[in-house]
Amino acid sequence: FPTRRSSDLAVPSVCESKNMDQVFLSVAARCPDAEAIVDASERVSYGELARRVRTLAAALQSEYLHGRAQQVVALLMPHDATYIASMLGIWQAAGILLVIEPHFPAAMVKEICEESGCVAAIASEAHRSKFDDVSGCKTLMLKGDWAATLEAPLDMPMPEVRAADLGILMMTSGTTGRPKTIAGTHYFLHLGARVKALVTPYADDDDREAFNVMFAWEAIRPLLYGLTSFVVPDEATLEPSLFVEHLERNGCTRVLTTPSLLATILQHSGKDIGTRLAAMRTWFMCGEVLPMSTATMFQKALPNCKLVNDYSAWESGDIARS
C-alpha cells in the first residue's frame, strides 16, 4: 500500500454506529435512481435494490427467524445482484450470514450448517438440493423476479443488531486439513471495507470497481459510497477472455483477483490487453503470494495501472484492533 499518515487511517465513527446494511439503506434513500449493481443480466438501481433487501429481510423474519436476532442463515448461489441483495437482506433481518461455496459437496454443506446451528438457507434453484438433508434448516429458493413473489409486511420491526455482533461465518480453504469456520463481526466487515477505500481511495477516474474473488468481503464497498458494484460472472474466472470482456465493456477501473488468476489473464488475453483495459487504474492482489514474474508481466501489459498487493489475513477483515 502507499504510505499514509496514521491519522489518515483513523477508525471512521460510522463503523461503530451503523452496520453496512444500514449505511446502504441510507445511501439508497439519498440517491434511489443511481445505479447500484451491474451484473451479466441486469442493472439495478439503489431504490430497487433497497426494495429487494427490505422484502427479503421481512420474509426471513416473518417465516424463518420469527423475531429472533443472531440466527445463522446460509447463502449459496451464483455471484450476481441477487447474491448482494441476499447478503444485505440477511443482515437487515438481524441474521448471521453463513457463506457456502458452490464447490462444497452436499455432505460438507450438511456438516457446516449443522455445526453452525443454521436455521435457514437462501439458495438458487440449482443449489437448493444441497440443503435437503440439513437438520433444522428451512430453505428459501430465489429465482426470477423473486421479490415480487415474497409476501411479508415491509413495515415489520427488525431486531436490534450492534456493530459488535457477529455478521458473517465463512470457511477457510482447508489447506491445513479440515476447513475451519472464521467468524467476523459487523464492525470488522464494515471497517475492512472502509479501510481499503481509505488506503486506496476512489477517484474520479477510478470508481468503477468489479468483483468476483473474495466476493462476500468486497462487493458491498461501493454501495457505502453511492457508487456501482460491477459483478464479474463466475464463468469468467475460468475464461480469461470473458473476464477481460466484462471489465472492458463496463469501463471498470479496479478489480481484485488472486495472483494466479491475474497470470492466467495476462498469458491468454493477447497483446492488446493494455488497450482494451486502458481505463484500469488499480488491480488488487489477494489470497496467494504474488510472484515477481507476475508483477513484471503486469507492469509491461498495464503500465498505467497500479498493482496493490493485499495479501493478508483476510479472514479478519484485513484489519486488527487492540
C-alpha positions, 0 to 999 in steps of 0.5 A, a space after each residue: 500500500 502507499 504510505 499514509 499518515 496514521 491519522 489518515 487511517 483513523 477508525 471512521 465513527 460510522 463503523 461503530 454506529 451503523 452496520 453496512 446494511 444500514 449505511 446502504 439503506 441510507 445511501 439508497 434513500 439519498 440517491 434511489 435512481 443511481 445505479 447500484 449493481 451491474 451484473 451479466 443480466 441486469 442493472 439495478 438501481 439503489 431504490 430497487 435494490 433497497 426494495 429487494 433487501 427490505 422484502 427479503 429481510 421481512 420474509 426471513 423474519 416473518 417465516 424463518 427467524 420469527 423475531 429472533 436476532 443472531 440466527 445463522 442463515 446460509 447463502 449459496 448461489 451464483 455471484 450476481 445482484 441477487 447474491 448482494 441483495 441476499 447478503 444485505 437482506 440477511 443482515 437487515 433481518 438481524 441474521 448471521 450470514 453463513 457463506 457456502 461455496 458452490 464447490 462444497 459437496 452436499 455432505 460438507 454443506 450438511 456438516 457446516 450448517 449443522 455445526 453452525 446451528 443454521 436455521 435457514 438457507 437462501 439458495 438458487 434453484 440449482 443449489 437448493 438440493 444441497 440443503 435437503 438433508 440439513 437438520 433444522 434448516 428451512 430453505 428459501 429458493 430465489 429465482 426470477 423476479 423473486 421479490 415480487 413473489 415474497 409476501 411479508 409486511 415491509 413495515 415489520 420491526 427488525 431486531 436490534 443488531 450492534 456493530 459488535 455482533 457477529 455478521 458473517 461465518 465463512 470457511 477457510 480453504 482447508 489447506 491445513 486439513 479440515 476447513 475451519 469456520 472464521 467468524 467476523 463481526 459487523 464492525 470488522 466487515 464494515 471497517 475492512 471495507 472502509 479501510 481499503 477505500 481509505 488506503 486506496 481511495 476512489 477517484 474520479 477516474 477510478 470508481 468503477 470497481 468489479 468483483 468476483 474473488 473474495 466476493 462476500 468481503 468486497 462487493 458491498 464497498 461501493 454501495 457505502 459510497 453511492 457508487 456501482 458494484 460491477 459483478 464479474 460472472 463466475 464463468 469468467 474466472 475460468 475464461 480469461 477472455 470473458 473476464 477481460 470482456 466484462 471489465 472492458 465493456 463496463 469501463 471498470 477501473 479496479 478489480 481484485 483477483 488472486 495472483 494466479 488468476 491475474 497470470 492466467 489473464 495476462 498469458 491468454 488475453 493477447 497483446 492488446 490487453 493494455 488497450 482494451 483495459 486502458 481505463 484500469 487504474 488499480 488491480 488488487 492482489 489477494 489470497 496467494 503470494 504474488 510472484 515477481 514474474 507476475 508483477 513484471 508481466 503486469 507492469 509491461 501489459 498495464 503500465 498505467 495501472 497500479 498493482 496493490 498487493 493485499 495479501 493478508 489475513 483476510 479472514 479478519 477483515 484485513 484489519 486488527 484492533 487492540 
